[in-house]
């Protein structure tokens, strides 16, 4: 009974099927986020490599990593958040793992992944 109620409540907060982006771990993406500054709203783009996906349903999230001025920056995004305007896939990489945490220890060209055809 309680699982049915939870699934009904969760279903109302999910994005529609066409709005959910199709990407995998290893893809290079641009995440367009809505930022509120005072009474104005703008879109900020965070681009990087998807190193992890976790959760299911409304709790689904993904982690994007990029290098800024020689320092690694990671950011987690909720997949079904209304703050996420869109996710564009720029490049698809070949991976054999579900989590790419080993890339945190690598520098320079060692962080590159082979491109998927």
C-alpha positions in Angstrom: 0.0 0.0 0.0 2.7 2.5 1.0 4.8 1.7 -2.1 1.8 2.5 -4.3 1.3 5.8 -2.6 5.0 6.7 -2.9 5.0 5.8 -6.6 2.0 7.9 -7.3 3.5 10.9 -5.5 6.9 10.3 -7.3 5.2 10.1 -10.7 3.9 13.6 -10.4 7.4 15.1 -9.9 9.0 13.2 -12.9 9.7 14.9 -16.2 7.9 13.6 -19.3 9.6 10.9 -21.4 10.5 13.3 -24.2 12.1 15.9 -21.8 14.4 13.4 -20.1 17.8 13.4 -22.0 19.3 10.2 -23.3 23.0 10.0 -22.2 25.3 7.5 -20.6 28.4 7.5 -18.4 31.4 8.5 -20.5 29.5 11.1 -22.5 30.6 14.7 -22.7 27.6 16.9 -22.1 26.5 20.5 -21.8 24.1 20.9 -18.8 21.9 24.0 -19.2 20.9 25.2 -15.7 18.4 27.9 -14.8 19.9 30.5 -12.5 17.8 33.0 -10.6 19.6 36.3 -9.9 17.2 38.7 -8.1 14.1 38.8 -10.3 15.9 37.8 -13.5 16.5 34.3 -14.8 19.3 33.2 -17.0 20.8 29.9 -18.3 24.3 28.8 -17.2 26.1 26.0 -19.1 28.2 23.5 -17.3 30.1 21.2 -19.7 32.1 18.1 -18.8 32.2 14.4 -18.7 29.5 12.3 -17.0 31.4 10.1 -14.5 28.4 8.6 -12.7 24.7 8.0 -12.7 22.8 7.0 -9.6 19.3 6.6 -8.2 16.0 5.8 -9.8 12.7 7.6 -10.3 12.6 11.2 -9.0 15.9 10.5 -7.0 17.9 9.9 -10.2 21.0 12.1 -10.5 24.2 12.3 -12.5 27.7 13.7 -11.8 29.6 15.8 -14.3 33.3 16.5 -14.0 35.4 19.1 -15.7 38.8 20.7 -15.3 38.9 24.5 -14.6 42.3 26.2 -14.4 44.0 22.9 -13.6 41.6 22.0 -10.8 39.0 19.3 -11.1 35.4 20.4 -10.5 32.5 17.9 -10.1 28.8 18.8 -9.9 25.8 16.6 -9.2 22.6 17.3 -11.0 19.1 15.8 -10.2 17.9 14.4 -13.5 14.2 15.4 -13.1 14.8 18.9 -11.6 12.9 21.8 -13.1 16.2 23.8 -12.8 17.7 21.7 -15.5 16.7 23.3 -18.8 18.3 20.7 -21.1 21.2 18.4 -21.4 23.1 18.3 -24.8 25.3 15.4 -25.6 28.5 16.7 -27.3 30.5 13.5 -27.6 30.0 9.8 -26.6 32.8 7.9 -25.0 33.4 4.1 -24.8 33.5 2.9 -21.2 33.5 -0.5 -19.5 32.5 0.7 -16.1 29.4 2.3 -14.5 31.4 4.8 -12.5 34.5 6.6 -13.8 35.9 7.7 -10.5 39.4 6.6 -11.6 39.6 9.7 -13.8 40.0 11.8 -10.7 43.6 10.6 -10.4 44.5 11.2 -14.0 45.8 14.4 -15.6 45.9 15.7 -19.2 45.6 13.3 -22.1 45.2 10.3 -19.8 41.6 11.5 -19.0 40.4 11.0 -22.6 38.1 8.2 -23.6 37.7 6.6 -27.0 34.8 7.9 -29.0 31.8 5.7 -29.7 30.9 5.3 -33.4 
